[in-house]
Amino acid sequence: MGEWSSSNFINMRRILRIFYLCSGLKINLHKSVLCGVGVEDEVIANVAESMGCKAGALPFTYLGIKVGANMNRVSNWEPVVTTFKRRLSKWKANTLSIAGRLTLIKSVLDSLPTYYFSLFKAPKKVVDVLEGLMRRFLWGGTEDV
């Protein structure tokens, strides 16, 4: 975080070391990724190697959301729609009563978009698709109906 300079990387390593000494929680640099904005890939790779971590590129996925991608595009919301579809399978609709389906929608599905929408403004088409999935599930329908 911050300006791309060697002093920043030295300070970041020092901060991580102090964090470890104070909390006892050690950062696993082998699992960490270094990304640069407006920096050449070779430079990122060299610095990442010196720090002991991997070089990354934008966009990347963090907690199921693409970071660095244009979230105004409907195609970048596909993982969210896929998560909804995975949670709403046909057998669940057939085995639950309408009250059970409503409870599932309120408890699980209303919380998923809250997380995603707190970070990005979703296009209207994505919201319409998610609401349509919830409606079809509530009334026991499938993708075909």
OpenMM code with the backbone's topology and positions (N, CA, C; nanometers):
from openmm import Vec3, app, unit

residues = "MET GLY GLU TRP SER SER SER ASN PHE ILE ASN MET ARG ARG ILE LEU ARG ILE PHE TYR LEU CYS SER GLY LEU LYS ILE ASN LEU HIS LYS SER VAL LEU CYS GLY VAL GLY VAL GLU ASP GLU VAL ILE ALA ASN VAL ALA GLU SER MET GLY CYS LYS ALA GLY ALA LEU PRO PHE THR TYR LEU GLY ILE LYS VAL GLY ALA ASN MET ASN ARG VAL SER ASN TRP GLU PRO VAL VAL THR THR PHE LYS ARG ARG LEU SER LYS TRP LYS ALA ASN THR LEU SER ILE ALA GLY ARG LEU THR LEU ILE LYS SER VAL LEU ASP SER LEU PRO THR TYR TYR PHE SER LEU PHE LYS ALA PRO LYS LYS VAL VAL ASP VAL LEU GLU GLY LEU MET ARG ARG PHE LEU TRP GLY GLY THR GLU ASP VAL".split()
positions = [
    Vec3(0.0851, -0.1167, 0.0000),
    Vec3(0.0000, 0.0000, 0.0000),
    Vec3(0.0892, 0.1224, 0.0000),
    Vec3(0.0591, 0.2103, -0.0895),
    Vec3(0.1370, 0.3322, -0.0956),
    Vec3(0.2204, 0.3401, -0.2202),
    Vec3(0.3173, 0.4297, -0.2173),
    Vec3(0.4037, 0.4548, -0.3319),
    Vec3(0.4955, 0.3347, -0.3564),
    Vec3(0.5239, 0.3096, -0.4829),
    Vec3(0.6095, 0.1972, -0.5209),
    Vec3(0.7547, 0.2395, -0.5027),
    Vec3(0.8139, 0.2039, -0.3875),
    Vec3(0.9534, 0.2382, -0.3613),
    Vec3(1.0158, 0.1320, -0.2724),
    Vec3(1.1501, 0.1224, -0.2795),
    Vec3(1.2188, 0.0201, -0.1998),
    Vec3(1.2052, 0.0488, -0.0502),
    Vec3(1.2028, 0.1744, -0.0123),
    Vec3(1.1870, 0.2060, 0.1307),
    Vec3(1.0499, 0.1627, 0.1816),
    Vec3(0.9471, 0.1705, 0.0960),
    Vec3(0.8137, 0.1243, 0.1357),
    Vec3(0.8133, -0.0260, 0.1614),
    Vec3(0.8849, -0.1021, 0.0784),
    Vec3(0.8880, -0.2472, 0.0971),
    Vec3(0.9643, -0.2850, 0.2238),
    Vec3(1.0701, -0.2143, 0.2509),
    Vec3(1.1462, -0.2396, 0.3747),
    Vec3(1.0585, -0.2100, 0.4953),
    Vec3(0.9880, -0.0972, 0.4909),
    Vec3(0.8991, -0.0612, 0.6012),
    Vec3(0.7850, -0.1614, 0.6172),
    Vec3(0.7317, -0.2119, 0.5042),
    Vec3(0.6237, -0.3101, 0.5114),
    Vec3(0.6725, -0.4384, 0.5792),
    Vec3(0.7912, -0.4819, 0.5455),
    Vec3(0.8467, -0.6017, 0.6113),
    Vec3(0.8649, -0.5769, 0.7610),
    Vec3(0.9101, -0.4571, 0.7969),
    Vec3(0.9281, -0.4228, 0.9384),
    Vec3(0.7940, -0.4225, 1.0113),
    Vec3(0.6923, -0.3666, 0.9471),
    Vec3(0.5585, -0.3622, 1.0080),
    Vec3(0.5055, -0.5035, 1.0300),
    Vec3(0.5232, -0.5901, 0.9306),
    Vec3(0.4774, -0.7284, 0.9447),
    Vec3(0.5542, -0.8002, 1.0554),
    Vec3(0.6815, -0.7726, 1.0688),
    Vec3(0.7630, -0.8333, 1.1748),
    Vec3(0.7161, -0.7841, 1.3123),
    Vec3(0.6919, -0.6556, 1.3257),
    Vec3(0.6444, -0.5999, 1.4529),
    Vec3(0.5071, -0.6565, 1.4868),
    Vec3(0.4200, -0.6695, 1.3854),
    Vec3(0.2885, -0.7304, 1.4068),
    Vec3(0.3040, -0.8712, 1.4629),
    Vec3(0.3975, -0.9474, 1.4076),
    Vec3(0.4227, -1.0838, 1.4553),
    Vec3(0.4720, -1.0824, 1.5997),
    Vec3(0.5648, -0.9932, 1.6311),
    Vec3(0.6197, -0.9880, 1.7669),
    Vec3(0.5148, -0.9461, 1.8692),
    Vec3(0.4243, -0.8577, 1.8304),
    Vec3(0.3213, -0.8093, 1.9230),
    Vec3(0.2054, -0.9074, 1.9390),
    Vec3(0.1640, -0.9687, 1.8298),
    Vec3(0.0430, -1.0510, 1.8342),
    Vec3(0.0698, -1.2004, 1.8361),
    Vec3(0.1881, -1.2416, 1.7898),
    Vec3(0.2160, -1.3842, 1.7789),
    Vec3(0.1614, -1.4453, 1.6507),
    Vec3(0.0982, -1.3634, 1.5666),
    Vec3(0.0421, -1.4097, 1.4394),
    Vec3(0.1415, -1.3786, 1.3284),
    Vec3(0.1907, -1.4833, 1.2642),
    Vec3(0.2909, -1.4641, 1.1604),
    Vec3(0.2253, -1.4663, 1.0231),
    Vec3(0.2598, -1.3698, 0.9408),
    Vec3(0.2101, -1.3618, 0.8037),
    Vec3(0.2865, -1.4633, 0.7197),
    Vec3(0.2135, -1.5474, 0.6475),
    Vec3(0.2760, -1.6444, 0.5594),
    Vec3(0.2986, -1.5770, 0.4241),
    Vec3(0.4220, -1.5341, 0.4011),
    Vec3(0.4529, -1.4628, 0.2781),
    Vec3(0.4455, -1.5532, 0.1557),
    Vec3(0.4594, -1.6841, 0.1753),
    Vec3(0.4494, -1.7767, 0.0618),
    Vec3(0.3068, -1.7800, 0.0056),
    Vec3(0.2085, -1.7457, 0.0871),
    Vec3(0.0697, -1.7404, 0.0414),
    Vec3(0.0290, -1.5986, -0.0005),
    Vec3(0.1127, -1.5011, 0.0278),
    Vec3(0.0804, -1.3619, -0.0009),
    Vec3(0.1131, -1.3282, -0.1461),
    Vec3(0.0430, -1.2265, -0.1972),
    Vec3(0.0593, -1.1839, -0.3356),
    Vec3(0.0844, -1.0336, -0.3376),
    Vec3(0.1802, -0.9916, -0.4195),
    Vec3(0.2120, -0.8509, -0.4367),
    Vec3(0.1616, -0.8046, -0.5723),
    Vec3(0.0771, -0.7017, -0.5719),
    Vec3(0.0235, -0.6457, -0.6959),
    Vec3(0.0683, -0.5007, -0.7072),
    Vec3(0.0890, -0.4570, -0.8283),
    Vec3(0.1261, -0.3188, -0.8530),
    Vec3(0.0334, -0.2565, -0.9547),
    Vec3(-0.0015, -0.1326, -0.9321),
    Vec3(-0.0875, -0.0600, -1.0248),
    Vec3(0.0012, 0.0350, -1.1043),
    Vec3(0.0034, 0.0175, -1.2363),
    Vec3(0.0857, 0.1023, -1.3213),
    Vec3(0.2325, 0.0683, -1.3142),
    Vec3(0.2645, -0.0554, -1.2738),
    Vec3(0.4030, -0.1000, -1.2620),
    Vec3(0.4211, -0.2199, -1.3542),
    Vec3(0.5365, -0.2282, -1.4186),
    Vec3(0.5634, -0.3379, -1.5109),
    Vec3(0.5692, -0.4713, -1.4376),
    Vec3(0.5295, -0.5773, -1.5081),
    Vec3(0.5249, -0.7109, -1.4494),
    Vec3(0.6618, -0.7585, -1.4020),
    Vec3(0.7671, -0.7261, -1.4756),
    Vec3(0.9023, -0.7685, -1.4369),
    Vec3(0.9438, -0.7056, -1.3044),
    Vec3(0.9107, -0.5802, -1.2856),
    Vec3(0.9448, -0.5099, -1.1615),
    Vec3(0.8690, -0.5722, -1.0446),
    Vec3(0.7413, -0.6016, -1.0661),
    Vec3(0.6600, -0.6652, -0.9611),
    Vec3(0.7193, -0.8014, -0.9249),
    Vec3(0.7572, -0.8789, -1.0264),
    Vec3(0.8131, -1.0119, -1.0024),
    Vec3(0.9437, -1.0039, -0.9238),
    Vec3(1.0289, -0.9085, -0.9559),
    Vec3(1.1567, -0.8934, -0.8849),
    Vec3(1.1360, -0.8573, -0.7380),
    Vec3(1.0483, -0.7616, -0.7134),
    Vec3(1.0228, -0.7190, -0.5750),
    Vec3(0.9544, -0.8312, -0.4969),
    Vec3(0.8596, -0.9006, -0.5602),
    Vec3(0.7904, -1.0109, -0.4928),
    Vec3(0.8884, -1.1211, -0.4557),
    Vec3(0.9818, -1.1493, -0.5457),
    Vec3(1.0820, -1.2523, -0.5160),
    Vec3(1.1706, -1.2105, -0.3994),
    Vec3(1.2079, -1.0835, -0.3947),
    Vec3(1.2930, -1.0361, -0.2850),
    Vec3(1.2184, -1.0374, -0.1508),
    Vec3(1.0870, -1.0173, -0.1552),
    Vec3(1.0087, -1.0194, -0.0311),
    Vec3(0.9693, -1.1611, 0.0092),
    Vec3(0.9787, -1.2564, -0.0851),
    Vec3(0.9429, -1.3948, -0.0542),
    Vec3(0.7967, -1.4260, -0.0777),
    Vec3(0.7313, -1.3492, -0.1642),
    Vec3(0.5907, -1.3745, -0.1948),
    Vec3(0.5728, -1.3907, -0.3449),
    Vec3(0.4490, -1.4091, -0.3877),
    Vec3(0.4181, -1.4274, -0.5298),
    Vec3(0.3831, -1.2931, -0.5931),
    Vec3(0.4041, -1.2866, -0.7238),
    Vec3(0.3635, -1.1681, -0.7993),
    Vec3(0.2209, -1.1891, -0.8486),
    Vec3(0.1397, -1.0874, -0.8372),
    Vec3(0.0011, -1.0963, -0.8809),
    Vec3(-0.0295, -0.9897, -0.9848),
    Vec3(-0.1485, -0.9984, -1.0384),
    Vec3(-0.1927, -0.9010, -1.1381),
    Vec3(-0.3398, -0.8697, -1.1150),
    Vec3(-0.3812, -0.7556, -1.1635),
    Vec3(-0.5216, -0.7160, -1.1542),
    Vec3(-0.5959, -0.7663, -1.2762),
    Vec3(-0.7195, -0.8030, -1.2691),
    Vec3(-0.8011, -0.8194, -1.1489),
    Vec3(-0.7711, -0.9523, -1.0794),
    Vec3(-0.7951, -0.9555, -0.9494),
    Vec3(-0.7818, -1.0779, -0.8721),
    Vec3(-0.9073, -1.0962, -0.7889),
    Vec3(-0.9274, -1.2179, -0.7430),
    Vec3(-1.0475, -1.2494, -0.6655),
    Vec3(-1.0138, -1.2485, -0.5168),
    Vec3(-1.0924, -1.1755, -0.4377),
    Vec3(-1.0761, -1.1709, -0.2934),
    Vec3(-1.2134, -1.1877, -0.2300),
    Vec3(-1.2287, -1.2928, -0.1523),
    Vec3(-1.3553, -1.3266, -0.0872),
    Vec3(-1.4696, -1.3350, -0.1876),
    Vec3(-1.4405, -1.3912, -0.3042),
    Vec3(-1.5427, -1.4145, -0.4049),
    Vec3(-1.5766, -1.2973, -0.4939),
    Vec3(-1.5065, -1.1855, -0.4785),
    Vec3(-1.5343, -1.0673, -0.5596),
    Vec3(-1.4080, -1.0291, -0.6354),
    Vec3(-1.4257, -0.9921, -0.7608),
    Vec3(-1.3130, -0.9484, -0.8411),
    Vec3(-1.2724, -0.8077, -0.7995),
    Vec3(-1.1469, -0.7927, -0.7624),
    Vec3(-1.0928, -0.6626, -0.7253),
    Vec3(-1.0109, -0.6120, -0.8430),
    Vec3(-1.0378, -0.4903, -0.8836),
    Vec3(-0.9668, -0.4319, -0.9958),
    Vec3(-1.0390, -0.4504, -1.1279),
    Vec3(-1.1524, -0.5178, -1.1260),
    Vec3(-1.2302, -0.5383, -1.2483),
    Vec3(-1.3382, -0.4295, -1.2579),
    Vec3(-1.3898, -0.4119, -1.3759),
    Vec3(-1.4978, -0.3163, -1.3982),
    Vec3(-1.6287, -0.3831, -1.3550),
    Vec3(-1.6783, -0.3473, -1.2371),
    Vec3(-1.7976, -0.4114, -1.1833),
    Vec3(-1.9257, -0.3558, -1.2429),
    Vec3(-1.9154, -0.2657, -1.3385),
    Vec3(-2.0335, -0.2221, -1.4113),
    Vec3(-2.0703, -0.3210, -1.5210),
    Vec3(-1.9827, -0.4143, -1.5497),
    Vec3(-2.0091, -0.5171, -1.6510),
    Vec3(-2.0829, -0.6334, -1.5858),
    Vec3(-2.1848, -0.6790, -1.6528),
    Vec3(-2.2672, -0.7894, -1.6012),
    Vec3(-2.1845, -0.9174, -1.5917),
    Vec3(-2.0915, -0.9381, -1.6838),
    Vec3(-2.0118, -1.0615, -1.6852),
    Vec3(-1.9247, -1.0760, -1.5603),
    Vec3(-1.8853, -0.9668, -1.4983),
    Vec3(-1.8040, -0.9751, -1.3767),
    Vec3(-1.8854, -1.0133, -1.2538),
    Vec3(-2.0169, -1.0139, -1.2655),
    Vec3(-2.1046, -1.0548, -1.1561),
    Vec3(-2.1432, -1.2023, -1.1668),
    Vec3(-2.0908, -1.2719, -1.2655),
    Vec3(-2.1268, -1.4128, -1.2865),
    Vec3(-2.0982, -1.5017, -1.1648),
    Vec3(-1.9867, -1.4841, -1.0908),
    Vec3(-1.9664, -1.5674, -0.9713),
    Vec3(-2.0765, -1.5510, -0.8663),
    Vec3(-2.1318, -1.4308, -0.8546),
    Vec3(-2.2393, -1.4071, -0.7585),
    Vec3(-2.3651, -1.4824, -0.8023),
    Vec3(-2.3979, -1.4738, -0.9314),
    Vec3(-2.5156, -1.5439, -0.9839),
    Vec3(-2.4963, -1.6952, -0.9709),
    Vec3(-2.3764, -1.7430, -0.9967),
    Vec3(-2.3473, -1.8861, -0.9834),
    Vec3(-2.3629, -1.9319, -0.8391),
    Vec3(-2.3197, -1.8500, -0.7452),
    Vec3(-2.3361, -1.8840, -0.6032),
    Vec3(-2.4839, -1.8945, -0.5676),
    Vec3(-2.5643, -1.8011, -0.6185),
    Vec3(-2.7084, -1.8071, -0.5950),
    Vec3(-2.7667, -1.9362, -0.6508),
    Vec3(-2.7322, -1.9677, -0.7741),
    Vec3(-2.7883, -2.0867, -0.8379),
    Vec3(-2.7469, -2.2134, -0.7637),
    Vec3(-2.6228, -2.2156, -0.7147),
    Vec3(-2.5743, -2.3322, -0.6422),
    Vec3(-2.6514, -2.3512, -0.5110),
    Vec3(-2.6830, -2.2414, -0.4449),
    Vec3(-2.7566, -2.2509, -0.3183),
    Vec3(-2.9043, -2.2828, -0.3385),
    Vec3(-2.9551, -2.2549, -0.4572),
    Vec3(-3.0962, -2.2788, -0.4863),
    Vec3(-3.1087, -2.3937, -0.5860),
    Vec3(-3.0990, -2.5135, -0.5381),
    Vec3(-3.1134, -2.6264, -0.6301),
    Vec3(-3.2595, -2.6718, -0.6356),
    Vec3(-3.2922, -2.7453, -0.7396),
    Vec3(-3.4308, -2.7870, -0.7631),
    Vec3(-3.4816, -2.8760, -0.6502),
    Vec3(-3.3948, -2.9648, -0.5971),
    Vec3(-3.4418, -3.0559, -0.4930),
    Vec3(-3.4771, -2.9817, -0.3652),
    Vec3(-3.4101, -2.8699, -0.3382),
    Vec3(-3.4448, -2.7928, -0.2186),
    Vec3(-3.5842, -2.7321, -0.2337),
    Vec3(-3.6149, -2.6848, -0.3520),
    Vec3(-3.7466, -2.6258, -0.3752),
    Vec3(-3.8553, -2.7309, -0.3618),
    Vec3(-3.8277, -2.8537, -0.4045),
    Vec3(-3.9283, -2.9597, -0.3982),
    Vec3(-3.9478, -3.0145, -0.2574),
    Vec3(-3.8445, -3.0096, -0.1727),
    Vec3(-3.8555, -3.0696, -0.0396),
    Vec3(-3.8986, -2.9720, 0.0688),
    Vec3(-3.8894, -2.8422, 0.0433),
    Vec3(-3.9260, -2.7439, 0.1445),
    Vec3(-4.0668, -2.6913, 0.1204),
    Vec3(-4.1324, -2.6584, 0.2307),
    Vec3(-4.2625, -2.5925, 0.2179),
    Vec3(-4.2377, -2.4483, 0.1740),
    Vec3(-4.3469, -2.3779, 0.1422),
    Vec3(-4.3303, -2.2389, 0.0993),
    Vec3(-4.2737, -2.1542, 0.2131),
    Vec3(-4.3097, -2.1861, 0.3373),
    Vec3(-4.2545, -2.1132, 0.4523),
    Vec3(-4.1049, -2.1427, 0.4664),
    Vec3(-4.0649, -2.2674, 0.4426),
    Vec3(-3.9237, -2.3034, 0.4487),
    Vec3(-3.8430, -2.2353, 0.3387),
    Vec3(-3.9021, -2.2282, 0.2187),
    Vec3(-3.8337, -2.1599, 0.1083),
    Vec3(-3.8193, -2.0110, 0.1380),
    Vec3(-3.9232, -1.9503, 0.1954),
    Vec3(-3.9185, -1.8088, 0.2300),
    Vec3(-3.8122, -1.7832, 0.3370),
    Vec3(-3.8044, -1.8712, 0.4354),
    Vec3(-3.7027, -1.8577, 0.5404),
    Vec3(-3.5628, -1.8697, 0.4814),
    Vec3(-3.5425, -1.9651, 0.3903),
    Vec3(-3.4125, -1.9817, 0.3262),
    Vec3(-3.3754, -1.8572, 0.2467),
    Vec3(-3.4701, -1.8027, 0.1745),
    Vec3(-3.4432, -1.6817, 0.0964),
    Vec3(-3.4059, -1.5660, 0.1882),
    Vec3(-3.4822, -1.5473, 0.2951),
    Vec3(-3.4567, -1.4346, 0.3851),
    Vec3(-3.3242, -1.4491, 0.4598),
    Vec3(-3.2939, -1.5692, 0.5081),
    Vec3(-3.1754, -1.5852, 0.5925),
    Vec3(-3.0470, -1.5958, 0.5121),
    Vec3(-3.0496, -1.6678, 0.4020),
    Vec3(-2.9260, -1.6925, 0.3274),
    Vec3(-2.9111, -1.5978, 0.2100),
    Vec3(-3.0121, -1.5903, 0.1272),
    Vec3(-2.9966, -1.5193, 0.0012),
    Vec3(-3.0003, -1.3685, 0.0155),
    Vec3(-3.0703, -1.3185, 0.1145),
    Vec3(-3.0692, -1.1742, 0.1344),
    Vec3(-2.9346, -1.1259, 0.1873),
    Vec3(-2.8607, -1.2128, 0.2573),
    Vec3(-2.7319, -1.1716, 0.3118),
    Vec3(-2.6210, -1.1740, 0.2064),
    Vec3(-2.6302, -1.2630, 0.1080),
    Vec3(-2.5276, -1.2684, 0.0045),
    Vec3(-2.5150, -1.1378, -0.0730),
    Vec3(-2.6232, -1.0850, -0.1289),
    Vec3(-2.6051, -0.9598, -0.2024),
    Vec3(-2.5704, -0.8421, -0.1128),
    Vec3(-2.6068, -0.8465, 0.0132),
    Vec3(-2.5733, -0.7369, 0.1030),
    Vec3(-2.4221, -0.7206, 0.1097),
    Vec3(-2.3515, -0.8335, 0.1180),
    Vec3(-2.2052, -0.8287, 0.1211),
    Vec3(-2.1506, -0.7725, -0.0101),
    Vec3(-2.1952, -0.8264, -0.1214),
    Vec3(-2.1442, -0.7824, -0.2508),
    Vec3(-2.1833, -0.6385, -0.2807),
    Vec3(-2.3074, -0.6025, -0.2500),
    Vec3(-2.3565, -0.4693, -0.2824),
    Vec3(-2.2991, -0.3632, -0.1892),
    Vec3(-2.2451, -0.4029, -0.0762),
    Vec3(-2.1817, -0.3053, 0.0121),
    Vec3(-2.0496, -0.2562, -0.0467),
    Vec3(-1.9933, -0.3344, -0.1375),
    Vec3(-1.8665, -0.2963, -0.1989),
    Vec3(-1.8832, -0.2311, -0.3357),
    Vec3(-1.9794, -0.2816, -0.4137),
    Vec3(-1.9981, -0.2337, -0.5501),
    Vec3(-2.1458, -0.2101, -0.5783),
    Vec3(-2.1724, -0.1179, -0.6668),
    Vec3(-2.3086, -0.0960, -0.7139),
    Vec3(-2.3327, -0.1919, -0.8303),
    Vec3(-2.4303, -0.2784, -0.8146),
    Vec3(-2.4576, -0.3789, -0.9168),
    Vec3(-2.5412, -0.3197, -1.0292),
    Vec3(-2.5171, -0.3648, -1.1513),
    Vec3(-2.6035, -0.3220, -1.2625),
    Vec3(-2.7464, -0.3718, -1.2417),
    Vec3(-2.8427, -0.3000, -1.2946),
    Vec3(-2.9838, -0.3347, -1.2780),
    Vec3(-3.0129, -0.4747, -1.3290),
    Vec3(-2.9494, -0.5144, -1.4376),
    Vec3(-2.9721, -0.6475, -1.4938),
    Vec3(-2.9326, -0.7576, -1.3946),
    Vec3(-2.8241, -0.7380, -1.3202),
    Vec3(-2.7801, -0.8373, -1.2210),
    Vec3(-2.8822, -0.8469, -1.1083),
    Vec3(-2.9297, -0.7331, -1.0611),
    Vec3(-3.0303, -0.7325, -0.9543),
    Vec3(-3.1571, -0.8030, -1.0023),
    Vec3(-3.1983, -0.7766, -1.1265),
    Vec3(-3.3178, -0.8418, -1.1809),
    Vec3(-3.2994, -0.9934, -1.1898),
    Vec3(-3.1816, -1.0384, -1.2304),
    Vec3(-3.1550, -1.1829, -1.2398),
    Vec3(-3.1617, -1.2472, -1.1015),
    Vec3(-3.1007, -1.1841, -1.0014),
    Vec3(-3.1011, -1.2404, -0.8656),
    Vec3(-3.2422, -1.2431, -0.8068),
    Vec3(-3.3171, -1.1369, -0.8274),
    Vec3(-3.4555, -1.1353, -0.7785),
    Vec3(-3.5394, -1.2403, -0.8501),
    Vec3(-3.5156, -1.2601, -0.9787),
    Vec3(-3.5874, -1.3635, -1.0536),
    Vec3(-3.5568, -1.5026, -1.0016),
    Vec3(-3.4312, -1.5278, -0.9676),
    Vec3(-3.3949, -1.6577, -0.9097),
    Vec3(-3.4673, -1.6804, -0.7774),
    Vec3(-3.4741, -1.5763, -0.6955),
    Vec3(-3.5443, -1.5886, -0.5664),
    Vec3(-3.6934, -1.6128, -0.5873),
    Vec3(-3.7542, -1.5412, -0.6808),
    Vec3(-3.8979, -1.5596, -0.7073),
    Vec3(-3.9278, -1.7006, -0.7551),
    Vec3(-3.8473, -1.7493, -0.8506),
    Vec3(-3.8707, -1.8840, -0.9034),
    Vec3(-3.8521, -1.9892, -0.7951),
    Vec3(-3.7527, -1.9692, -0.7093),
    Vec3(-3.7311, -2.0648, -0.6015),
    Vec3(-3.8475, -2.0627, -0.5033),
    Vec3(-3.8964, -1.9433, -0.4704),
    Vec3(-4.0074, -1.9317, -0.3752),
    Vec3(-4.1295, -2.0070, -0.4249),
    Vec3(-4.1590, -1.9964, -0.5527),
    Vec3(-4.2775, -2.0615, -0.6064),
    Vec3(-4.2511, -2.2022, -0.6585),
    Vec3(-4.1311, -2.2555, -0.6290),
    Vec3(-4.1022, -2.3946, -0.6619),
    Vec3(-4.0665, -2.4178, -0.8064),
    Vec3(-4.0340, -2.3134, -0.8784),
    Vec3(-3.9990, -2.3279, -1.0185),
    Vec3(-3.8521, -2.3612, -1.0390),
    Vec3(-3.8171, -2.3817, -1.1631),
    Vec3(-3.6797, -2.4104, -1.2008),
    Vec3(-3.6366, -2.3089, -1.3059),
    Vec3(-3.5184, -2.3274, -1.3601),
    Vec3(-3.4687, -2.2385, -1.4642),
    Vec3(-3.5545, -2.2462, -1.5891),
    Vec3(-3.6184, -2.3628, -1.6122),
    Vec3(-3.6956, -2.3838, -1.7336),
    Vec3(-3.8321, -2.3168, -1.7290),
    Vec3(-3.8840, -2.2947, -1.6077),
    Vec3(-4.0194, -2.2425, -1.5928),
    Vec3(-4.0164, -2.0913, -1.5865),
] * unit.nanometer
topology = app.Topology()
chain = topology.addChain("A")
for resn in residues:
    res = topology.addResidue(resn, chain)
    for name in ("N", "CA", "C"):
        topology.addAtom(name, app.Element.getBySymbol(name[0]), res)
